[in-house]
């Protein structure tokens, strides 16, 4: 999760709320929390605007090495968000 912050910062976007959440709750709990919310986070939307949804929590959660850490519902939320935003283009 800290890699997401570092990579976004290299793009000029510093998701400080996300960083604070990771520092307070840990990366896994922060990711689960974001996937349990009804709408995408502002950070997700900003990464979409930057054309870097690959850096989103949603994309990371769907990676083979991490998907076992999430519920099927959380993974479905991640898939749906990515599909919806990718279909809108930027």
MARZASE-113362 format. One record per residue: residue number from 1; residue in one letter; x, y, z of N, C-alpha, C in turn. Coordinates in steps of 0.1 Angstrom, whole numbers, plus 2048, in hexadecimal, padded with zeros to 3 digits. Last residue first. Example, Ala and Ser with C-alpha at 12.3 -4.5 7.8 and 13.67 -1.06 7.14 Angstrom:
<lumpa loza="2" vexvo="S" n_x="880" n_y="7EA" n_z="847" ca_x="889" ca_y="7F5" ca_z="847" c_x="881" c_y="800" c_z="84F"/>
<lumpa loza="1" vexvo="A" n_x="884" n_y="7C7" n_z="84E" ca_x="87B" ca_y="7D3" ca_z="84E" c_x="884" c_y="7DF" c_z="84E"/>
//
This chain:
<lumpa loza="90" vexvo="X" n_x="795" n_y="857" n_z="733" ca_x="799" ca_y="863" ca_z="73B" c_x="79D" c_y="86D" c_z="730"/>
<lumpa loza="89" vexvo="X" n_x="77C" n_y="83D" n_z="736" ca_x="787" ca_y="844" ca_z="730" c_x="78A" c_y="850" c_z="738"/>
<lumpa loza="88" vexvo="X" n_x="767" n_y="82D" n_z="73F" ca_x="764" ca_y="83B" ca_z="73D" c_x="770" c_y="842" c_z="736"/>
<lumpa loza="87" vexvo="X" n_x="771" n_y="814" n_z="744" ca_x="768" ca_y="815" ca_z="739" c_x="765" c_y="824" c_z="736"/>
<lumpa loza="86" vexvo="X" n_x="77F" n_y="817" n_z="75B" ca_x="787" ca_y="815" ca_z="74F" c_x="77E" c_y="817" c_z="743"/>
<lumpa loza="85" vexvo="X" n_x="76B" n_y="819" n_z="76E" ca_x="773" ca_y="825" ca_z="76B" c_x="77B" c_y="823" c_z="75E"/>
<lumpa loza="84" vexvo="X" n_x="75F" n_y="7FF" n_z="76D" ca_x="757" ca_y="80C" ca_z="76B" c_x="760" c_y="817" c_z="767"/>
<lumpa loza="83" vexvo="X" n_x="775" n_y="7EF" n_z="773" ca_x="76E" ca_y="7ED" ca_z="766" c_x="766" c_y="7FA" c_z="763"/>
<lumpa loza="82" vexvo="X" n_x="77B" n_y="7F7" n_z="78D" ca_x="785" ca_y="7F8" ca_z="782" c_x="77E" c_y="7F8" c_z="775"/>
<lumpa loza="81" vexvo="X" n_x="763" n_y="7F2" n_z="79B" ca_x="768" ca_y="7FF" ca_z="79A" c_x="772" c_y="801" c_z="78E"/>
<lumpa loza="80" vexvo="X" n_x="762" n_y="7D5" n_z="797" ca_x="757" ca_y="7DE" ca_z="792" c_x="75C" c_y="7EC" c_z="790"/>
<lumpa loza="79" vexvo="X" n_x="779" n_y="7CC" n_z="7A5" ca_x="777" ca_y="7CA" ca_z="797" c_x="76D" c_y="7D3" c_z="790"/>
<lumpa loza="78" vexvo="X" n_x="773" n_y="7D6" n_z="7BF" ca_x="77F" ca_y="7DA" ca_z="7B8" c_x="77E" c_y="7D8" c_z="7A9"/>
<lumpa loza="77" vexvo="X" n_x="75B" n_y="7C7" n_z="7C5" ca_x="75B" ca_y="7D6" ca_z="7C5" c_x="767" c_y="7DB" c_z="7BD"/>
<lumpa loza="76" vexvo="X" n_x="766" n_y="7AD" n_z="7C4" ca_x="75C" ca_y="7B1" ca_z="7BA" c_x="75B" c_y="7C0" c_z="7B9"/>
<lumpa loza="75" vexvo="X" n_x="776" n_y="7AE" n_z="7DA" ca_x="77D" ca_y="7AC" ca_z="7CD" c_x="773" c_y="7B0" c_z="7C2"/>
<lumpa loza="74" vexvo="X" n_x="763" n_y="7B1" n_z="7EE" ca_x="76D" ca_y="7BB" ca_z="7EC" c_x="774" c_y="7BB" c_z="7DF"/>
<lumpa loza="73" vexvo="X" n_x="756" n_y="798" n_z="7EB" ca_x="74F" ca_y="7A4" ca_z="7E9" c_x="758" c_y="7B0" c_z="7E6"/>
<lumpa loza="72" vexvo="X" n_x="76A" n_y="786" n_z="7F2" ca_x="765" ca_y="786" ca_z="7E4" c_x="75E" c_y="793" c_z="7E1"/>
<lumpa loza="71" vexvo="X" n_x="782" n_y="797" n_z="807" ca_x="776" ca_y="78F" ca_z="805" c_x="772" c_y="78F" c_z="7F6"/>
<lumpa loza="70" vexvo="X" n_x="7A6" n_y="794" n_z="805" ca_x="79A" ca_y="79B" ca_z="804" c_x="78E" c_y="792" c_z="802"/>
<lumpa loza="69" vexvo="X" n_x="7BD" n_y="786" n_z="803" ca_x="7BC" ca_y="78D" ca_z="80F" c_x="7AE" c_y="795" c_z="810"/>
<lumpa loza="68" vexvo="X" n_x="7BF" n_y="77B" n_z="7EA" ca_x="7BB" ca_y="772" ca_z="7F4" c_x="7B9" c_y="779" c_z="802"/>
<lumpa loza="67" vexvo="X" n_x="7CB" n_y="78F" n_z="7DA" ca_x="7BD" ca_y="78D" ca_z="7DA" c_x="7B7" c_y="784" c_z="7E5"/>
<lumpa loza="66" vexvo="X" n_x="7E7" n_y="791" n_z="7D9" ca_x="7E0" ca_y="798" ca_z="7E4" c_x="7D1" c_y="794" c_z="7E5"/>
<lumpa loza="65" vexvo="X" n_x="7F2" n_y="784" n_z="7C3" ca_x="7F9" ca_y="783" ca_z="7D0" c_x="7F1" c_y="789" c_z="7DC"/>
<lumpa loza="64" vexvo="X" n_x="7E2" n_y="78D" n_z="7AE" ca_x="7E1" ca_y="77F" ca_z="7B3" c_x="7E7" c_y="77D" c_z="7C1"/>
<lumpa loza="63" vexvo="X" n_x="7D0" n_y="7AB" n_z="7B3" ca_x="7DD" ca_y="7A4" ca_z="7AF" c_x="7DC" c_y="796" c_z="7B5"/>
<lumpa loza="62" vexvo="X" n_x="7BB" n_y="7B9" n_z="7BD" ca_x="7B8" ca_y="7AF" ca_z="7B3" c_x="7C5" c_y="7A7" c_z="7AE"/>
<lumpa loza="61" vexvo="X" n_x="7C6" n_y="7CC" n_z="7CD" ca_x="7BF" ca_y="7C2" ca_z="7D3" c_x="7BC" c_y="7B6" c_z="7CA"/>
<lumpa loza="60" vexvo="X" n_x="7D1" n_y="7DE" n_z="7BA" ca_x="7DA" ca_y="7D6" ca_z="7C2" c_x="7D3" c_y="7CA" c_z="7C8"/>
<lumpa loza="59" vexvo="X" n_x="7B9" n_y="7E9" n_z="7B0" ca_x="7C2" ca_y="7E1" ca_z="7A7" c_x="7CC" c_y="7D8" c_z="7AF"/>
<lumpa loza="58" vexvo="X" n_x="7B0" n_y="7F6" n_z="7C7" ca_x="7A8" ca_y="7EC" ca_z="7C0" c_x="7B0" c_y="7E3" c_z="7B7"/>
<lumpa loza="57" vexvo="X" n_x="7C3" n_y="808" n_z="7CD" ca_x="7C1" ca_y="7FD" ca_z="7D6" c_x="7B9" c_y="7F2" c_z="7CF"/>
<lumpa loza="56" vexvo="X" n_x="7D4" n_y="812" n_z="7AF" ca_x="7C9" ca_y="813" ca_z="7B8" c_x="7C9" c_y="806" c_z="7C1"/>
<lumpa loza="55" vexvo="X" n_x="7E7" n_y="812" n_z="79B" ca_x="7EC" ca_y="815" ca_z="7A8" c_x="7E1" c_y="815" c_z="7B3"/>
<lumpa loza="54" vexvo="X" n_x="7D9" n_y="80E" n_z="784" ca_x="7E1" ca_y="803" ca_z="788" c_x="7E7" c_y="805" c_z="796"/>
<lumpa loza="53" vexvo="X" n_x="7CE" n_y="826" n_z="77E" ca_x="7C6" ca_y="81D" ca_z="786" c_x="7CE" c_y="811" c_z="78B"/>
<lumpa loza="52" vexvo="X" n_x="7D9" n_y="83E" n_z="771" ca_x="7E1" ca_y="834" ca_z="779" c_x="7D9" c_y="82C" c_z="783"/>
<lumpa loza="51" vexvo="X" n_x="7D0" n_y="855" n_z="766" ca_x="7D2" ca_y="849" ca_z="75D" c_x="7DA" c_y="83E" c_z="764"/>
<lumpa loza="50" vexvo="X" n_x="7C9" n_y="86A" n_z="776" ca_x="7D7" ca_y="869" ca_z="772" c_x="7DA" c_y="85D" c_z="769"/>
<lumpa loza="49" vexvo="X" n_x="7AF" n_y="863" n_z="77B" ca_x="7B2" ca_y="870" ca_z="773" c_x="7C0" c_y="870" c_z="76E"/>
<lumpa loza="48" vexvo="X" n_x="7B3" n_y="84D" n_z="78B" ca_x="7AD" ca_y="84B" ca_z="77E" c_x="7B0" c_y="857" c_z="775"/>
<lumpa loza="47" vexvo="X" n_x="7BE" n_y="859" n_z="7A1" ca_x="7C6" ca_y="850" ca_z="799" c_x="7C0" c_y="84D" c_z="78C"/>
<lumpa loza="46" vexvo="X" n_x="7A7" n_y="867" n_z="7A9" ca_x="7B3" ca_y="86F" ca_z="7A5" c_x="7BC" c_y="866" c_z="79D"/>
<lumpa loza="45" vexvo="X" n_x="796" n_y="852" n_z="7B0" ca_x="792" ca_y="85B" ca_z="7A5" c_x="79E" c_y="863" c_z="7A0"/>
<lumpa loza="44" vexvo="X" n_x="7A5" n_y="848" n_z="7C5" ca_x="7A2" ca_y="83F" ca_z="7BA" c_x="79F" c_y="848" c_z="7AE"/>
<lumpa loza="43" vexvo="X" n_x="7A3" n_y="85E" n_z="7D7" ca_x="7B0" ca_y="859" ca_z="7D2" c_x="7AF" c_y="850" c_z="7C5"/>
<lumpa loza="42" vexvo="X" n_x="789" n_y="85E" n_z="7DE" ca_x="78E" ca_y="869" ca_z="7D6" c_x="79B" c_y="865" c_z="7CF"/>
<lumpa loza="41" vexvo="X" n_x="77C" n_y="83C" n_z="7DA" ca_x="782" ca_y="847" ca_z="7E1" c_x="786" c_y="853" c_z="7D8"/>
<lumpa loza="40" vexvo="X" n_x="75C" n_y="831" n_z="7CE" ca_x="76B" ca_y="832" ca_z="7CD" c_x="770" c_y="83E" c_z="7D5"/>
<lumpa loza="39" vexvo="X" n_x="742" n_y="828" n_z="7E6" ca_x="747" ca_y="82F" ca_z="7DA" c_x="756" c_y="82F" c_z="7D9"/>
<lumpa loza="38" vexvo="X" n_x="73E" n_y="819" n_z="7FC" ca_x="735" ca_y="817" ca_z="7F1" c_x="73A" c_y="81E" c_z="7E4"/>
<lumpa loza="37" vexvo="X" n_x="75A" n_y="807" n_z="80A" ca_x="752" ca_y="813" ca_z="809" c_x="749" c_y="812" c_z="7FC"/>
<lumpa loza="36" vexvo="X" n_x="76A" n_y="7F1" n_z="80A" ca_x="75D" ca_y="7EF" ca_z="811" c_x="754" c_y="7FC" c_z="810"/>
<lumpa loza="35" vexvo="X" n_x="782" n_y="7F9" n_z="800" ca_x="779" ca_y="7F0" ca_z="7F8" c_x="76C" c_y="7EE" c_z="7FE"/>
<lumpa loza="34" vexvo="X" n_x="78C" n_y="807" n_z="815" ca_x="789" ca_y="80E" ca_z="809" c_x="780" c_y="806" c_z="800"/>
<lumpa loza="33" vexvo="X" n_x="78F" n_y="7F2" n_z="828" ca_x="786" ca_y="7FD" ca_z="82B" c_x="782" c_y="804" c_z="81E"/>
<lumpa loza="32" vexvo="X" n_x="7A3" n_y="7E3" n_z="81C" ca_x="796" ca_y="7DD" ca_z="81E" c_x="78B" c_y="7E8" c_z="820"/>
<lumpa loza="31" vexvo="X" n_x="7B8" n_y="7F6" n_z="81C" ca_x="7B3" ca_y="7F1" ca_z="810" c_x="7A5" c_y="7EB" c_z="811"/>
<lumpa loza="30" vexvo="X" n_x="7BC" n_y="7F8" n_z="838" ca_x="7B9" ca_y="804" ca_z="830" c_x="7B2" c_y="800" c_z="823"/>
<lumpa loza="29" vexvo="X" n_x="7C3" n_y="7DE" n_z="83F" ca_x="7B6" ca_y="7E3" ca_z="844" c_x="7B2" c_y="7F0" c_z="83C"/>
<lumpa loza="28" vexvo="X" n_x="7DC" n_y="7DC" n_z="831" ca_x="7D1" ca_y="7D3" ca_z="82E" c_x="7C3" c_y="7D9" c_z="832"/>
<lumpa loza="27" vexvo="X" n_x="7EC" n_y="7F1" n_z="83C" ca_x="7E8" ca_y="7F1" ca_z="82E" c_x="7DC" c_y="7E8" c_z="82B"/>
<lumpa loza="26" vexvo="X" n_x="7E2" n_y="801" n_z="85A" ca_x="7E9" ca_y="7F6" ca_z="853" c_x="7E4" c_y="7F6" c_z="845"/>
<lumpa loza="25" vexvo="X" n_x="7D7" n_y="816" n_z="867" ca_x="7CF" ca_y="809" ca_z="867" c_x="7D7" c_y="7FD" c_z="862"/>
<lumpa loza="24" vexvo="X" n_x="7E9" n_y="82B" n_z="866" ca_x="7E1" ca_y="829" ca_z="872" c_x="7DB" c_y="81B" c_z="873"/>
<lumpa loza="23" vexvo="X" n_x="7F5" n_y="82A" n_z="84D" ca_x="7FD" ca_y="82B" ca_z="859" c_x="7F6" c_y="828" c_z="865"/>
<lumpa loza="22" vexvo="X" n_x="7DE" n_y="82A" n_z="83C" ca_x="7E8" ca_y="81E" ca_z="83C" c_x="7F0" c_y="81E" c_z="849"/>
<lumpa loza="21" vexvo="X" n_x="7D4" n_y="843" n_z="842" ca_x="7CC" ca_y="837" ca_z="845" c_x="7D5" c_y="82B" c_z="846"/>
<lumpa loza="20" vexvo="X" n_x="7E9" n_y="854" n_z="839" ca_x="7E5" ca_y="854" ca_z="847" c_x="7DD" c_y="847" c_z="84B"/>
<lumpa loza="19" vexvo="X" n_x="7E7" n_y="84D" n_z="81D" ca_x="7F3" ca_y="84A" ca_z="825" c_x="7F0" c_y="84A" c_z="834"/>
<lumpa loza="18" vexvo="X" n_x="7CE" n_y="857" n_z="817" ca_x="7D1" ca_y="849" ca_z="816" c_x="7DD" c_y="845" c_z="81E"/>
<lumpa loza="17" vexvo="X" n_x="7D2" n_y="873" n_z="81C" ca_x="7C8" ca_y="86C" ca_z="824" c_x="7CA" c_y="85D" c_z="823"/>
<lumpa loza="16" vexvo="X" n_x="7E6" n_y="878" n_z="809" ca_x="7E9" ca_y="879" ca_z="817" c_x="7DF" c_y="872" c_z="81F"/>
<lumpa loza="15" vexvo="X" n_x="7F0" n_y="872" n_z="7EC" ca_x="7E4" ca_y="86E" ca_z="7F3" c_x="7E6" c_y="86D" c_z="802"/>
<lumpa loza="14" vexvo="X" n_x="7FD" n_y="887" n_z="7D7" ca_x="801" ca_y="881" ca_z="7E4" c_x="7F4" c_y="87E" c_z="7EC"/>
<lumpa loza="13" vexvo="X" n_x="809" n_y="888" n_z="7B7" ca_x="7FC" ca_y="886" ca_z="7BF" c_x="800" c_y="880" c_z="7CC"/>
<lumpa loza="12" vexvo="X" n_x="81E" n_y="887" n_z="7A7" ca_x="81A" ca_y="894" ca_z="7AC" c_x="80E" c_y="894" c_z="7B4"/>
<lumpa loza="11" vexvo="X" n_x="827" n_y="86F" n_z="7A1" ca_x="81F" ca_y="875" ca_z="797" c_x="81B" c_y="883" c_z="79B"/>
<lumpa loza="10" vexvo="X" n_x="834" n_y="867" n_z="7B8" ca_x="83C" ca_y="869" ca_z="7AD" c_x="835" c_y="870" c_z="7A1"/>
<lumpa loza="9" vexvo="X" n_x="81D" n_y="862" n_z="7C7" ca_x="825" ca_y="86E" ca_z="7CA" c_x="82E" c_y="871" c_z="7BF"/>
<lumpa loza="8" vexvo="X" n_x="816" n_y="849" n_z="7BD" ca_x="80D" ca_y="855" ca_z="7BA" c_x="815" c_y="862" c_z="7BD"/>
<lumpa loza="7" vexvo="X" n_x="82B" n_y="83A" n_z="7C8" ca_x="829" ca_y="83B" ca_z="7B9" c_x="820" c_y="847" c_z="7B5"/>
<lumpa loza="6" vexvo="X" n_x="826" n_y="83D" n_z="7E3" ca_x="833" ca_y="841" ca_z="7DD" c_x="832" c_y="843" c_z="7CE"/>
<lumpa loza="5" vexvo="X" n_x="80C" n_y="832" n_z="7E6" ca_x="80F" ca_y="840" ca_z="7EA" c_x="81C" c_y="845" c_z="7E3"/>
<lumpa loza="4" vexvo="X" n_x="811" n_y="818" n_z="7DE" ca_x="807" ca_y="820" ca_z="7D7" c_x="80A" c_y="82F" c_z="7DA"/>
<lumpa loza="3" vexvo="X" n_x="824" n_y="80F" n_z="7F1" ca_x="828" ca_y="811" ca_z="7E3" c_x="81E" c_y="819" c_z="7DB"/>
<lumpa loza="2" vexvo="X" n_x="814" n_y="80C" n_z="807" ca_x="81D" ca_y="818" ca_z="806" c_x="822" c_y="81A" c_z="7F8"/>
<lumpa loza="1" vexvo="X" n_x="808" n_y="7F4" n_z="800" ca_x="800" ca_y="800" ca_z="800" c_x="809" c_y="80D" c_z="800"/>
//
